[in-house]
Amino acid sequence: MEDNPCPASLVQEIRKAVGPDFKIIVDGGIRTGGDVFKCLALGADAVLIGRPYAIAAHGGRAEGVKLYTQIIAEELKEIMIMTDCRSLKDITSDKIRF
């Protein structure tokens, strides 16, 4: 059986290998604001959210996409408040537990 790690689990290793000068964009398995927070904390510069947006668009059209975006943003905002992160730059690995 092949080892298929989730993309977020590789971010720190990739960041260490490429250093701070390369942009890391994580795609795959991002579903919540918490997932966004974790990927940023692990060293990603950005995340992509594909399938949930496709589902939101299919089921709710523009309103579904708008609602999903609001949910992700609110979840991320709440986690940032709970971890005393006033900006995205404040999201660092010491804000999460492994």
Secondary structure as the mmCIF struct_conf table of DSSP 4:
data_model
#
loop_
_struct_conf.conf_type_id
_struct_conf.id
_struct_conf.beg_label_comp_id
_struct_conf.beg_label_asym_id
_struct_conf.beg_label_seq_id
_struct_conf.end_label_comp_id
_struct_conf.end_label_asym_id
_struct_conf.end_label_seq_id
HELX_RH_3T_P HELX_RH_3T_P1 PRO A 7 LEU A 10
HELX_RH_AL_P HELX_RH_AL_P1 VAL A 11 VAL A 18
TURN_TY1_P TURN_TY1_P1 PRO A 20 ASP A 21
BEND BEND1 PHE A 22 PHE A 22
STRN STRN1 ILE A 25 ASP A 27
BEND BEND2 GLY A 28 GLY A 29
BEND BEND3 THR A 32 THR A 32
HELX_RH_AL_P HELX_RH_AL_P2 GLY A 33 LEU A 42
TURN_TY1_P TURN_TY1_P2 GLY A 43 GLY A 43
BEND BEND4 ASP A 45 ASP A 45
STRN STRN2 ALA A 46 LEU A 48
HELX_RH_AL_P HELX_RH_AL_P3 ARG A 51 MET A 82
TURN_TY1_P TURN_TY1_P3 THR A 83 ASP A 84
BEND BEND5 ARG A 86 SER A 87
HELX_RH_3T_P HELX_RH_3T_P2 LEU A 88 ASP A 90
HELX_RH_3T_P HELX_RH_3T_P3 SER A 93 LYS A 95
BEND BEND6 ILE A 96 ILE A 96
#
